[in-house]
Amino acid sequence: MTAPSILTVILNYRTPAMTLRAAEAALSAQDGLNAELLIVDNDSGDGSFETLKEAVCARDWPVRVLQSGHNGGFGAGNNFGMRAGLSNGQAPDFYYILNSDAFPDPGGIRALRDHLVAHPNVGFVGSYIKGEAGTAHQSAFRFPSALGEFEGAIRFGPVSRLLRASIVPLPVPEETVMVDWLAGASMMMRARTLEEIGFFDETFFLYFEETDLCRRAALAGWPTVFVRDSEVVHIGSVSTGMKGWARVPQYWFDSRWYYFTKNHGAAYAAYATCLHLTGGLLHRLRRLIEQKPQDTPDQFLRHLARHALGALLSPRQPEPQPLPGLGTDPKREGDSL
């Protein structure tokens, strides 16, 4: 029997050198598998596309480089690559999305493939993510909830113990286990699952798109599994600059609000926001009493409240974008092998 086919998609946005490093690691990790690698430049506009094409050609890599033509965000860029399919025009059995700042260990991709093959009821699998020094990164989570918003904002031990079943970040699993959702830095997805539920919702520009996708899969009966044997080194926030945020950008607030309204309704989104604001204010008060510096981004709570109020008062809310499935043919500008 022919081994299941895999399409690896790496999305680049103004990080061509890092993307090439990720591509090199992916090519090594998928050696011996029935796999192809595709790099999508998400309309960087800084010469990344040309740099990537030239480098792939110079290194004689069996890699396609495509230009999305429009930066619609993380989900849209990965959708573009997945819709491109294999070089023969067919859809693969599995899609593997890898961040441009993530580098699979030698057996990292195979471990994900093997789990999907051995467990045909599983929709998505993801990796154990670690830093360059080997420190584990948070990558497994519960679905967000109103109580989870409160716990995450107040950050107070007694409250966290009381609401432990609502804490969104899970302790890093020490073994392969089913989870609600996984970070999209290294995730393999069954094509059959995506045929049923659609690809990423492109209304999300950045953040919450993996959460929404895994939730749709779970509701359709396709669980998500953290695979401990698959290890990937991840630098993190290279394209977004999240680690250095002085203020949280508008698209994070948009994505958060859209996730809650889409999945739970506007009233629940407002309730979750109120709990977040309450927890955040209590956290700030405790830091003040303890004479410790504040540790949330500048004016975060004010911006969160203002965004929620504006969303509630606005007569027009974002409409979900069509969830593109398999079989559509994207523009193949710059396609190269």
Protein Blocks (a to p, Z undefined) as FASTA:
>chain_A
ZZdddddddddehilklmmmmmmmmmmmmgoiacddddddehkonommmmmmmmmmmnop
acddddehiagbjklmmmmmmmnopfkopacfbdcdddfkbccdfklmmmmmmmmmmmmm
bmbdcdddddfkopacdfbdcdddfklmmmmmnopaklmmmmmmmombacddfbdcddfb
dcfkbccddfklmmmnopadfkbmgghjlmmmmmmmmmnopacdddfklccddebjmlno
mmmombdcfklmmmmmmmmmmmnojklmmmmmmmmmmmmmmmmmmmmmnopacfbdehkl
mmmmmmmmmmmmpmbdcdddddddehiacdfehiaZZ
